């Protein structure tokens, strides 16, 4: 991996800003990642500690992550044991991918204590370990009996560093023969903390030894570049950078943020997606059953005729639980099935009762059919919104389903009520609000918008509610901008010439008996617009 020991040795210098800082908050986010808030030099720094197998790393971050509303037990353990502690020192174990935070603070007995927070950034073997000052393990993110490097990582066991015969690149190499390095792989075999990213740079010219020492001590240009397989990669230096950064933390932040957000969304939305799919399937199956019941109910007139014909022939005799009567409606003989436990008159009454029951059920079946159709429409809408949702949108969708009693309150423990996080764009000083889920749509349409402001929505399809927050002197450019946003944040985002309706907010009405996100409107105009992503990226987005 590109996050090797040499990379970490250079990154450590950036993290020195945290020395003497106080750990004020500890939160965990998706996939074994943590955010430590450290107060140092009158500034709050956010330290990202990532122990996911594919994206393990450590760096300072300015990005916004959603904290886990139900923290891990290990997170609670860290809060109890080191929240409020000061970072006395930060050092790396040789050039291995192991960074140690030396912490000092006071325990529950008000005794001054020292603890070590050991961060092992080793891909699938990554781990976060808290020990006392003598390296006795207090607890760890992952426990391991006899795992990688034949070590035991368990509470009350002495921590030991991974053993290796490789050389420390920053150590005394006066006796090392660089002439025996013939391929990049030889670099990895001989030196601790190196990767192919480092080794390939050493062989970019014939003077391998000079390149080696220059990379260790001089070259420093955090870069995104293309590797030999034409795939994007990152490192602290590149001969042909595609994009460069001022520091390694910014490089890591930019390179991994979208990946982490996507992983976090997948984790939070996977159960929700399954639930939505089950609901759609359930109502579709119910709809099929109702259709069959309706077909049977529409035959109820036959039961009325059977009852009537039986009244006309009370003296006829049964033959094998059947009776033959003349049907004067169709001018022919028909066979009517009877229950031999009852008389002909009683069978007639039973047919009349069945007729009235089925006739009465038609209105109920129709009512239930409409409910099923509305539910299918609602959950298909949620499914469409889920495809475009970020993490905040997913959590709001879960809150919405709890509100309507589809989900139990313990589905997640995200119980804090927050203002919906709709999008806000600005064009020429005019604000445009965009809802990305039902909660946001209902909020901006029915609570935030003013009566004479313009409301936009893609015609005859699912999409965002968009409100142009201006009541007078509305320009054509503003209307087109709002229409583009409505088309882009809809099912037709990849189409062209999308029909978008717009009208004043006062002409928007909730539909009785349906969810608040479903509305009817009148006095609308229609504009045909192309969803222009590049244009939207030029707009100013407000938080």
N, C-alpha and C positions, 0 to 999 in steps of 0.2 A: 504494500500500500504506500501511497505517497506521503502519508503522515508517518514518517519514520523517526528514528531517534535523533538524527541530525536536524530535521525539521523542528522537533520538539525542543532541542537545545537552543535554537534561535527564537522560538516562540516563548520560551521561559523568560527571556529578557523583557519581552513585552508585558509579561504577567508580574514582573517585579513591582509594578505600580500598586499592586495589591498588598505589598508588605506593610505591616503595622495596621492594616485595615481590619475592621470588625465585621464578622459574618452576621448580618442582621436578619436575613431571611433564607430559608431553604425550601424550595419547591421542586416537585418532580413533574415531568411532562411525559408524553408518550414514549414508549420503546426504551425504557431504562435510561432516560436522560434527566438531568437535573439543572436547575438554575439557582446559583448561589448569589444573593445580593450582598455585596461587600462595600461597606462605607469606609473609604480611604481618601485622605487629602481633601476633605470636604466635598466629596463626590461619591455618588452611588454607582458602582460598577456591577454589571451583570456578568457572572462567570458561568459559561456553558460547560457542563461536564457530560459528555455523551459516551454511553457504553453499549450502544447498539452494534451488533456484529458488523453491519455494512457501513455504518457512518460514525464509528467511534472517533472521538476527538475531544480536545479541550481548547477553549479560547474565550476571549471577551466578546460579548454580543450587544448589539443595539436593536435587535429584532424583537418583535412582540410574539410571545408564545402563550398558549393557554395552559394554565396550571391544572394539574390533575385535581378534580374536585374531591376525589377519594384517594388521598395519599397512600403510598405503599407503607408497610410496616417499617421498612428500613428508613424511609424518609422521616417518619415520626421518631425513630431511634436517633437519627442524626440531629433532628431539632432539639431533642432532649439533651444530647450529649455535647454538641459543639455550637449550637446557635448562641451567639453572644461572645464566642471566642475570637481572639485576635490572631491574625496570621503573622507569626514571628519570622518565618523564613520560607522560601520556596527553593527546592533543589531537585536535580535530576539524578537518578541512579546511573552513574557512568553515562553512556549514550544509549541506554535502553529506553524503551517507550514507557518509562515509569517516572511520574512526577510526584514529589512528596511535599505536602503542605504541613509545616510544623506549626502547630496551634498552641496557644496558651490562653488559659481562662480560669474560671473558678467553678468548682463543682457545687452540688447541692449543699455540701457542708461548709461552703465558703472557703475551701482550701484551693490554693493555686495549683493547677495541674497542667501538664503538657500532654498533648495527644498528637498523633500523626495521621493525616488523611492521605492514603496512598492511592494514586490514580494510575491504573495499568491500562494503557491505551493499546490493546493488542488484538484488534479485530474481534473474532468470535470468542477469544479468551479474555476480553476486557472485563475489568472488575474495579470496584471502589471499595476500599478496605479501611476501616478505622481501627487503629491500635493505640495502646498506651505508649509512653515514652520509651519503653523497653521492647517494643514491637510485639507485645502480646495482643493478639487479635481480640477486639471487643465485639465486632460484628462486620459483616461484609454484604455487598449487594448479592453476590452469588456464593453459595457454599460449595466446597468441592472436597471430596474425601481424598483421593489420590489422583489428581487431574493432570493438567499440562505441567511440564517441568517437574513431575513427581513431587509436587508440594501439597500440603494439606491446608486448605483455607476454611477454617472453622473457628468459632468463638473459643477463647481460652487456649488457642494453639499459638506457638511462637511463629511469627511471620518470617519467611525466608525469601530472599530475592531469587529469581530464576538464575540457574547456574549456566555458564557458557565458557567456552575456550576462546571465543573471539576477542580480538584486540580492540581497545578503546581508541577510536580515531584521534582523540585529543590527548592521548597518553604519549609516552616516550616511544617513538617509532624509529629511533636512530639506527637500530639494528635490523630493521625490516627491509627486505629486498623488493623494491617496487618493480624490478624488472621481471619478476615472476607473475605479475598481473597481466594476463593475456586477453581476458574477456571480462565484460561487466560482471559475470557470475563470480569471478574470482574476488571481486570487491566484496560481494555479499558473503562469501565463504570466510573471508579473513577478518572483516571488521564488523563490530557490533553497531546496531542502529542504522545500518545503511539499507537502501532499497534500490530497485532498478532505476528509479528516477535519478538518484544520486550517482549510481554506477555508470549509467549511460552518459551523463554529463562529464564524468572523469575521462571517458574515451572519445570525447568529441575532437580531440587532437592527439598527437603522438606523445606529448609530454603528460603522461598520466599523473605523475607525482605532483607536478605544478598545478594541474587542474584540481587534484585532490585537496591540496592545502588551500588553494584559492576558494574553493567551495566551502571549506570549513571556516575560513577566517575573513574572506572579503566579499564574495559574490552574495548579493542580497537584493532580489527584485521579485516580490511575491507575484506569481503569474498563473494565468490559465493558459494552457497550451494543448496542442494535439500530440498524442503519443505515436509510436510507430504503427499502431493499428488505426490511426486517424480518429481516435476517440479523445474527447476532452479529458484533461487531467489537470492537476494543480501541483505546484511545488514552490519552494522559496526562491527559485531562480529558473529561468528558461532562456535558451538562446533565441527562440522564435515565439515570444509571447503573443497570445491573441488579446489578452487583457491583463493589465497590471494593477497592483494595489499598493497603497502606502504602508500597509502592515499586514502581518499574517492573519490576525484575527478577522480583519475585513475580508480577506481572501476566503477564509473558511466560512464566515458568516454568509457571504454571497453564494458560495459554491454549494452549501448544504441546506440553506434555509428552505428552499422550495421542496427539496426532497423530504426534509423533516415534516414540513407542513402537510405534504401529501400523505406521508406515513401516518401522521396523527389523525388526519381526516379519515383515512381508511379504517383506522382502529376504532374511532368513535362512530363512524357511519355504517360499519359492517353489520352490526346487530340491527340497526335501524333499517337498512336496506332489506335485510331478510324479513323483518317484521312487515314492512310495506308490501313485499312480494306475497307474503302469507295472507295478508288482508285482501289483496286484489284477487288472489286465487279463491279465498273463502267466499267472497261476494259473487264471483263469477259462477262458482258451483251452486250457490244459492239461487242465482238467477236462472240457471238451467232447471232446477227443481220447481221454481215458481212458474216457469214457462210450461212445464208438464202439468202442473196443477191447474193452470189457466186453461189448457187444452181440455182437460177433463171437466172443468167447471163450465166451459162453453157447451158441453154436451148435456147440460142439466135439463134442457127442454125435453129430451127423450124420456127422462125419469117422470116428468110431469105427464107425458102422454101415456106411459105405462100405468101410472096410477089411475088416470082417467079411464083407460080401457078396462082395467080390472074392475072398476066400479060398475061397468056396463055388463059384466059377465060374472056375477057372484055365484052362480050355480054350476059353472063349469068345473070339471074334475081335473085333478092334478095328474100328470103323466111324467114320471121320472123327474120330479122337481121342476117341471116346466108346464106351461099352459099355452095353448094355441088360441089366439083371439084375432078378430077381424079389425084391422086398422083402417078406419074409414077416412083417415087423413091421406093415406097413400093408396087406399082401395086394394088392400091385399092382406093376407093372413101373415101374422108375425108370431114369433115364439118369445115369451117372457119368462125369465128365470124367477123362481119363487123359493122362499124358505118354507119348507114343509112343517116347521114348528108353528107357523102362523096360518090363520085362515086367509082366504083370498082378500077379504076386506082389510085385514091387518097388513097384508103385503102391500095393498094399495096405499095405505097410510104411510108405510115405510118408504115407498117410492116418493110420495109427496114430501115427506120430511127430508129425504136426500136431495130432492129438487130445491127446496127452500134453503137448505144448508149450502149447497153449491152456489146458488144464485147470490146468497149473501156473501159468500167467500170471494166473489169476483172483485168487490171493492177493496177487500183486505189484500188480495193478491196484487191488485193494481198499486195499492199504497206501498206494499213491501217491494214491489218491482222498482218503483221510483226511488225508494230509499237505497236499494242496491245500486242502481245506476248512479245516484249521487255519490255514494261511497266509493265506487270504482273511479268515478271522475275525480274525486278528492285525492285518493291515494295515487292515482296516475299523475296528478299534479305534483304531489309531494315527490314522487319518483323522478319527475322531470327536474324539479328544483334541486334535488340531491345531486344531480349530475353537475350542477354549476355551483355547489355550495362550498364555502370555506368552513373552517372549524366552528366559528361563531354561529354561522347559519345552521349547521348541523345541531348544535346545542339548543338553539332557539326552536328548531323543528321538534326536538324531543320535548321541550317545554310545552309546545303547542299540543302535542299528542297527549301529554299528561293533563293539560287543561280540559281536553274533551274526553278524558277518562279512557282513552285507548291504551295508554301505558300506565302502569302503577307508578306511584311516587318514588319507589326505590329502584326504578330502571337505571337512573344515575342519581348521584347525590349532588348534582348541580342545582341546588335549591335557591341560590341567590337570585332575586329579581333584579334584572338590569334593563336599562333602556335598550330597545332594539337597535342593533348596529347596522342600520341601512347605509347605503352609499350616498355621498353628497358630492356632486360635481359643480363646477363654477364656469360660467361662460359670460364674459363681459360684466362681471360683478353680480350676475343673476345665479341663484342657487337652483340646482335640479336634484330632487330626491329620487332614489331608486331603491325599491324593495326587492330583496332576493329570495324571500320566503314569505309564507302566509302571515306570520306575525309582523314582519316589517311592512308588508303590503297594507295590512289592516291599519297599522299605526300611522303611516304617512298619509293614507287616504282619508281616514275617519277622525284622526286626532291632530295631526300636524298641519295638514293642508287647510288653506282658507277657502271660503265658498267660491270666490271669483278667480282662483288660480286654475291653471289648465292641468288636466289629468290625461295621461297617455297610456295606451295599452295596445298590444298587438291584436289585430282583428281575428276573431274566431279561432283562438288558440291559447295555450298556456304561456304566461310570461310575467314579467315584473310590472307592478304599478309604478308609474313614473309621474312625478308632480313637478311642474315648472313653477317655482315659488315667486310668481310675479302676477299682479292683478291688472295692471294697465301698461300701455305702451310696449306691448309684446312685439318683438321683431320676428321676421321670417327666419332669421338665422337661429334664434332661440327655439323656435318651434321645430325646426329641422334637427337641431341638436338633441332635443328631448325625444323626438321620434326615432332618431338613430339609436339612442340609449334603450328605448322600449323595444326596438327590433333586435338589438344585440343581446339583451338579457331576456330572451324568449326562446321558444322551441325552434324558431326560424332564424337563429343566429348565423347559420351557414348559407342562408338563401339570399336571393337578390329581389329587389322590388317588393319588399314586404309591406303589406297593408297595415297601417297603424291608425287606430281611431283616437281622436282627442276631443275633449269637451270640458266644460267648467266643472269643478268639483261639486258644486251644488246640484248638479244633475246626476250625481252618482248615488245609487240607492242599494242598500243591502237587500239580498233576496230572502224573504221570510222562510224560515225553516232550514236554511243552509248556513254553512260556515261563513264567518265574517269576511273571508277573503273573496267570496263569490259575490259579484255585484252586477247590477243592471245599470244601463246609462242611456241617456237620450240626448237629442240635439247635437249629435257628434258630427265632426268632419273627419274625412279620411285622407291620409297622405301616404303615398307609396315611396318607400325609402330603402336604401341599401345599408345593411349593418356594417359600418366601416370601422374595423378594429383600430386601424392606424390613426384615424381621426379621434377616436375615443382616448387613445393613449396620449394625445396632445392636450387633452383637457386637464384642468387643475382639479385634483381630488382633495377634498377636505376631510379631516378625521372627525 
